[in-house]
Amino acid sequence: MTIKQGATKKSIKDILKNLGKELKPKGVDVYKYVGKINLKKDAVNIQKELRNDWE
């Protein structure tokens, strides 16, 4: 995109809005998984057990 000298604030905002629509976020949306897993134990204790399992 090219913004020419003398462009109005409205035209610049429109250009930025269109650029934002074209860009797609990369990766995984982790927020859709928040609160989906119910653990019966503390997460730190589970992690310690898993790490000590192979010793």
Chimera marker file (.cmm) of the C-alpha trace (Angstrom):
<marker_set name="trace">
<marker id="1" x="0.000" y="0.000" z="0.000" r="1" g="1" b="0" radius="0.5"/>
<marker id="2" x="1.114" y="3.507" z="-0.701" r="1" g="1" b="0" radius="0.5"/>
<marker id="3" x="0.022" y="6.472" z="1.348" r="1" g="1" b="0" radius="0.5"/>
<marker id="4" x="0.517" y="9.675" z="-0.574" r="1" g="1" b="0" radius="0.5"/>
<marker id="5" x="1.314" y="13.036" z="0.907" r="1" g="1" b="0" radius="0.5"/>
<marker id="6" x="-1.821" y="14.962" z="1.781" r="1" g="1" b="0" radius="0.5"/>
<marker id="7" x="-3.905" y="11.864" z="2.530" r="1" g="1" b="0" radius="0.5"/>
<marker id="8" x="-6.702" y="12.412" z="5.008" r="1" g="1" b="0" radius="0.5"/>
<marker id="9" x="-6.900" y="10.651" z="8.353" r="1" g="1" b="0" radius="0.5"/>
<marker id="10" x="-10.000" y="8.802" z="7.172" r="1" g="1" b="0" radius="0.5"/>
<marker id="11" x="-8.264" y="7.426" z="4.087" r="1" g="1" b="0" radius="0.5"/>
<marker id="12" x="-5.269" y="6.311" z="6.167" r="1" g="1" b="0" radius="0.5"/>
<marker id="13" x="-7.555" y="4.573" z="8.675" r="1" g="1" b="0" radius="0.5"/>
<marker id="14" x="-9.370" y="2.814" z="5.826" r="1" g="1" b="0" radius="0.5"/>
<marker id="15" x="-6.077" y="1.587" z="4.386" r="1" g="1" b="0" radius="0.5"/>
<marker id="16" x="-4.946" y="0.293" z="7.789" r="1" g="1" b="0" radius="0.5"/>
<marker id="17" x="-8.297" y="-1.437" z="8.313" r="1" g="1" b="0" radius="0.5"/>
<marker id="18" x="-8.001" y="-3.189" z="4.936" r="1" g="1" b="0" radius="0.5"/>
<marker id="19" x="-4.443" y="-4.277" z="5.733" r="1" g="1" b="0" radius="0.5"/>
<marker id="20" x="-5.641" y="-5.742" z="9.032" r="1" g="1" b="0" radius="0.5"/>
<marker id="21" x="-8.289" y="-7.790" z="7.227" r="1" g="1" b="0" radius="0.5"/>
<marker id="22" x="-5.753" y="-9.224" z="4.780" r="1" g="1" b="0" radius="0.5"/>
<marker id="23" x="-3.354" y="-10.419" z="7.469" r="1" g="1" b="0" radius="0.5"/>
<marker id="24" x="-4.239" y="-13.788" z="8.946" r="1" g="1" b="0" radius="0.5"/>
<marker id="25" x="-2.801" y="-14.757" z="12.317" r="1" g="1" b="0" radius="0.5"/>
<marker id="26" x="-0.413" y="-17.689" z="12.297" r="1" g="1" b="0" radius="0.5"/>
<marker id="27" x="-0.471" y="-20.512" z="14.806" r="1" g="1" b="0" radius="0.5"/>
<marker id="28" x="-3.178" y="-21.950" z="16.991" r="1" g="1" b="0" radius="0.5"/>
<marker id="29" x="-5.876" y="-20.064" z="18.849" r="1" g="1" b="0" radius="0.5"/>
<marker id="30" x="-5.140" y="-21.375" z="22.343" r="1" g="1" b="0" radius="0.5"/>
<marker id="31" x="-7.852" y="-19.284" z="23.979" r="1" g="1" b="0" radius="0.5"/>
<marker id="32" x="-10.539" y="-21.645" z="22.680" r="1" g="1" b="0" radius="0.5"/>
<marker id="33" x="-9.054" y="-24.371" z="24.928" r="1" g="1" b="0" radius="0.5"/>
<marker id="34" x="-8.966" y="-22.315" z="28.132" r="1" g="1" b="0" radius="0.5"/>
<marker id="35" x="-10.931" y="-24.023" z="30.892" r="1" g="1" b="0" radius="0.5"/>
<marker id="36" x="-11.689" y="-27.170" z="28.856" r="1" g="1" b="0" radius="0.5"/>
<marker id="37" x="-9.556" y="-29.576" z="30.880" r="1" g="1" b="0" radius="0.5"/>
<marker id="38" x="-10.648" y="-30.422" z="34.405" r="1" g="1" b="0" radius="0.5"/>
<marker id="39" x="-7.763" y="-31.801" z="36.475" r="1" g="1" b="0" radius="0.5"/>
<marker id="40" x="-8.295" y="-33.766" z="39.658" r="1" g="1" b="0" radius="0.5"/>
<marker id="41" x="-4.731" y="-33.086" z="40.849" r="1" g="1" b="0" radius="0.5"/>
<marker id="42" x="-2.500" y="-30.049" z="40.882" r="1" g="1" b="0" radius="0.5"/>
<marker id="43" x="-0.797" y="-29.503" z="37.518" r="1" g="1" b="0" radius="0.5"/>
<marker id="44" x="2.648" y="-29.148" z="39.123" r="1" g="1" b="0" radius="0.5"/>
<marker id="45" x="2.270" y="-32.494" z="40.926" r="1" g="1" b="0" radius="0.5"/>
<marker id="46" x="1.227" y="-34.216" z="37.701" r="1" g="1" b="0" radius="0.5"/>
<marker id="47" x="4.265" y="-32.786" z="35.953" r="1" g="1" b="0" radius="0.5"/>
<marker id="48" x="6.600" y="-33.955" z="38.746" r="1" g="1" b="0" radius="0.5"/>
<marker id="49" x="5.108" y="-37.456" z="38.593" r="1" g="1" b="0" radius="0.5"/>
<marker id="50" x="5.597" y="-37.626" z="34.831" r="1" g="1" b="0" radius="0.5"/>
<marker id="51" x="9.203" y="-36.479" z="35.107" r="1" g="1" b="0" radius="0.5"/>
<marker id="52" x="10.009" y="-38.928" z="37.905" r="1" g="1" b="0" radius="0.5"/>
<marker id="53" x="8.305" y="-41.807" z="36.109" r="1" g="1" b="0" radius="0.5"/>
<marker id="54" x="11.296" y="-42.741" z="33.958" r="1" g="1" b="0" radius="0.5"/>
<marker id="55" x="13.969" y="-42.476" z="36.669" r="1" g="1" b="0" radius="0.5"/>
<link id1="1" id2="2" r="1" g="1" b="0" radius="0.2"/>
<link id1="2" id2="3" r="1" g="1" b="0" radius="0.2"/>
<link id1="3" id2="4" r="1" g="1" b="0" radius="0.2"/>
<link id1="4" id2="5" r="1" g="1" b="0" radius="0.2"/>
<link id1="5" id2="6" r="1" g="1" b="0" radius="0.2"/>
<link id1="6" id2="7" r="1" g="1" b="0" radius="0.2"/>
<link id1="7" id2="8" r="1" g="1" b="0" radius="0.2"/>
<link id1="8" id2="9" r="1" g="1" b="0" radius="0.2"/>
<link id1="9" id2="10" r="1" g="1" b="0" radius="0.2"/>
<link id1="10" id2="11" r="1" g="1" b="0" radius="0.2"/>
<link id1="11" id2="12" r="1" g="1" b="0" radius="0.2"/>
<link id1="12" id2="13" r="1" g="1" b="0" radius="0.2"/>
<link id1="13" id2="14" r="1" g="1" b="0" radius="0.2"/>
<link id1="14" id2="15" r="1" g="1" b="0" radius="0.2"/>
<link id1="15" id2="16" r="1" g="1" b="0" radius="0.2"/>
<link id1="16" id2="17" r="1" g="1" b="0" radius="0.2"/>
<link id1="17" id2="18" r="1" g="1" b="0" radius="0.2"/>
<link id1="18" id2="19" r="1" g="1" b="0" radius="0.2"/>
<link id1="19" id2="20" r="1" g="1" b="0" radius="0.2"/>
<link id1="20" id2="21" r="1" g="1" b="0" radius="0.2"/>
<link id1="21" id2="22" r="1" g="1" b="0" radius="0.2"/>
<link id1="22" id2="23" r="1" g="1" b="0" radius="0.2"/>
<link id1="23" id2="24" r="1" g="1" b="0" radius="0.2"/>
<link id1="24" id2="25" r="1" g="1" b="0" radius="0.2"/>
<link id1="25" id2="26" r="1" g="1" b="0" radius="0.2"/>
<link id1="26" id2="27" r="1" g="1" b="0" radius="0.2"/>
<link id1="27" id2="28" r="1" g="1" b="0" radius="0.2"/>
<link id1="28" id2="29" r="1" g="1" b="0" radius="0.2"/>
<link id1="29" id2="30" r="1" g="1" b="0" radius="0.2"/>
<link id1="30" id2="31" r="1" g="1" b="0" radius="0.2"/>
<link id1="31" id2="32" r="1" g="1" b="0" radius="0.2"/>
<link id1="32" id2="33" r="1" g="1" b="0" radius="0.2"/>
<link id1="33" id2="34" r="1" g="1" b="0" radius="0.2"/>
<link id1="34" id2="35" r="1" g="1" b="0" radius="0.2"/>
<link id1="35" id2="36" r="1" g="1" b="0" radius="0.2"/>
<link id1="36" id2="37" r="1" g="1" b="0" radius="0.2"/>
<link id1="37" id2="38" r="1" g="1" b="0" radius="0.2"/>
<link id1="38" id2="39" r="1" g="1" b="0" radius="0.2"/>
<link id1="39" id2="40" r="1" g="1" b="0" radius="0.2"/>
<link id1="40" id2="41" r="1" g="1" b="0" radius="0.2"/>
<link id1="41" id2="42" r="1" g="1" b="0" radius="0.2"/>
<link id1="42" id2="43" r="1" g="1" b="0" radius="0.2"/>
<link id1="43" id2="44" r="1" g="1" b="0" radius="0.2"/>
<link id1="44" id2="45" r="1" g="1" b="0" radius="0.2"/>
<link id1="45" id2="46" r="1" g="1" b="0" radius="0.2"/>
<link id1="46" id2="47" r="1" g="1" b="0" radius="0.2"/>
<link id1="47" id2="48" r="1" g="1" b="0" radius="0.2"/>
<link id1="48" id2="49" r="1" g="1" b="0" radius="0.2"/>
<link id1="49" id2="50" r="1" g="1" b="0" radius="0.2"/>
<link id1="50" id2="51" r="1" g="1" b="0" radius="0.2"/>
<link id1="51" id2="52" r="1" g="1" b="0" radius="0.2"/>
<link id1="52" id2="53" r="1" g="1" b="0" radius="0.2"/>
<link id1="53" id2="54" r="1" g="1" b="0" radius="0.2"/>
<link id1="54" id2="55" r="1" g="1" b="0" radius="0.2"/>
</marker_set>
